[in-house]
Amino acid sequence: MADDIDDLEELADRAEELGGENEVALSDLFNPSFMQKHTDFESLEEFFEKSPWTVKSEDDLDEIPDGPFNEYVDEHTVFANQDEMMNKAGEKWTTDQLGL
């Protein structure tokens, strides 16, 4: 029982550290493990290299029209669109940070 309490306290501490908004690099959200499990690609870099766009920065990514990008995501991932992909990556990152 003491171990359970310690585990809960550790989980609470980790959750408190994550409180509020977090800026997470795309490479951390879409790490190779995530990309290999959910996409046709080995890495985020390959995902962008094989795309019809040149993406060297987040600004480049912001310039891609949503419609064509969502089609690319739908075709090459298990997600219907970029929002689904981002949400799943965020959930995965959060659970990893919490040690769950």
C-alpha positions as CSV (number, residue, x, y, z in Angstrom):
1,M,0.0,0.0,0.0
2,A,2.9,2.4,0.8
3,D,4.2,1.8,-2.8
4,D,0.8,2.8,-4.2
5,I,0.8,6.0,-2.2
6,D,4.3,6.8,-3.4
7,D,3.3,6.1,-7.0
8,L,0.3,8.4,-6.7
9,E,2.4,11.1,-5.1
10,E,4.9,10.8,-7.9
11,L,2.2,10.9,-10.5
12,A,0.7,14.0,-8.8
13,D,4.1,15.7,-8.9
14,R,4.6,14.9,-12.5
15,A,1.1,16.2,-13.3
16,E,1.8,19.4,-11.5
17,E,5.0,20.0,-13.5
18,L,3.0,19.6,-16.7
19,G,0.3,22.0,-15.6
20,G,-0.6,24.9,-17.9
21,E,0.6,25.2,-21.5
22,N,3.6,23.4,-22.7
23,E,5.7,24.1,-25.8
24,V,6.9,20.8,-27.2
25,A,9.1,20.5,-30.2
26,L,7.5,18.7,-33.2
27,S,10.4,16.2,-33.1
28,D,9.5,15.3,-29.5
29,L,5.8,15.0,-30.3
30,F,6.3,13.0,-33.5
31,N,9.3,10.9,-32.4
32,P,10.4,8.0,-34.5
33,S,8.4,5.5,-32.4
34,F,5.1,7.5,-32.9
35,M,5.8,7.9,-36.6
36,Q,6.6,4.2,-37.2
37,K,3.5,3.1,-35.4
38,H,1.0,5.6,-36.9
39,T,2.4,6.6,-40.4
40,D,4.0,5.2,-43.5
41,F,7.3,6.8,-42.5
42,E,10.2,6.1,-40.1
43,S,10.6,9.7,-38.9
44,L,9.1,13.1,-39.0
45,E,11.9,14.2,-41.3
46,E,10.9,11.4,-43.8
47,F,7.3,12.4,-43.5
48,F,8.1,15.9,-44.7
49,E,10.8,14.9,-47.2
50,K,8.3,12.6,-49.1
51,S,5.6,15.3,-49.0
52,P,5.1,17.7,-51.9
53,W,6.2,20.6,-49.7
54,T,9.5,21.9,-48.5
55,V,9.4,22.0,-44.7
56,K,12.4,23.3,-42.9
57,S,10.7,25.2,-40.1
58,E,7.4,25.5,-38.4
59,D,6.8,28.7,-40.5
60,D,7.0,26.5,-43.6
61,L,4.5,24.1,-42.1
62,D,2.2,27.0,-41.3
63,E,2.2,28.0,-45.0
64,I,0.8,24.6,-46.2
65,P,-2.9,24.9,-47.0
66,D,-5.0,22.8,-44.6
67,G,-7.0,20.9,-47.3
68,P,-4.0,19.4,-49.2
69,F,-2.1,18.8,-45.9
70,N,-5.1,16.9,-44.4
71,E,-5.3,14.8,-47.6
72,Y,-1.6,13.9,-47.2
73,V,-2.1,13.0,-43.6
74,D,-5.2,10.9,-44.4
75,E,-3.3,9.1,-47.2
76,H,-0.1,8.4,-45.2
77,T,-1.2,8.0,-41.6
78,V,-3.9,6.3,-39.6
79,F,-5.4,9.7,-39.0
80,A,-8.1,11.5,-41.0
81,N,-6.5,14.9,-40.6
82,Q,-3.7,16.9,-39.0
83,D,-5.9,17.7,-35.9
84,E,-6.4,14.0,-35.1
85,M,-2.7,13.4,-35.6
86,M,-1.7,16.3,-33.4
87,N,-4.1,15.3,-30.6
88,K,-2.9,11.7,-30.5
89,A,0.7,12.9,-30.4
90,G,-0.1,15.3,-27.6
91,E,-1.9,12.6,-25.6
92,K,1.0,10.2,-26.1
93,W,3.6,12.8,-25.1
94,T,1.6,13.6,-22.0
95,T,1.2,10.0,-20.9
96,D,4.9,9.5,-21.5
97,Q,5.7,12.5,-19.3
98,L,3.4,11.2,-16.6
99,G,5.1,7.8,-16.8
100,L,1.8,6.0,-17.6
